[in-house]
Amino acid sequence: MLTLESNSPEETENIGSEFAKKLPDRPVIIALYGDLAAGKTTFVRGFARAFNLASDVTSPTFCLLNEYEGEKNLYHFDLYRICDWYGLLSTGFFDLVGTETMIIEWSENICEYLPREAIKVKLEKDFSSENKRIITISDYN
């Protein structure tokens, strides 16, 4: 387990970028956990930057999935509104497991369906400062 502190959105992006650079060169699943405004999409923005993705990273809150194409493809899920197997099935999630790199916001909604090898990243607000976040990475291979 690795715990990091971020004091700004820029630092959260940089942590996401550095984390992505250290991943194995194979498809992985990153399961993000955290409340609203915890910095999940900011983390993903940095993660995508490490893949040299040209498109703007935004939360796929209403469309459920954004696909970013680059050196590696990245599938960015927002599962805030998904809470069961049938809903998850409708997103195409199971078709991508093991074949593409996936990063998932609101993983707590589908944790029972995540593969065991998913890397868990928890982002928490630290209320001592408006922009301070505590980022905990577990099950890191």
Helices and strands as residue ranges (DSSP letters): E 2-6, H 9-21, E 29-33, H 40-50, E 65-68, E 74-78, H 85-90, H 93-96, E 101-105, G 107-109, G 111-113, E 119-125, E 133-138
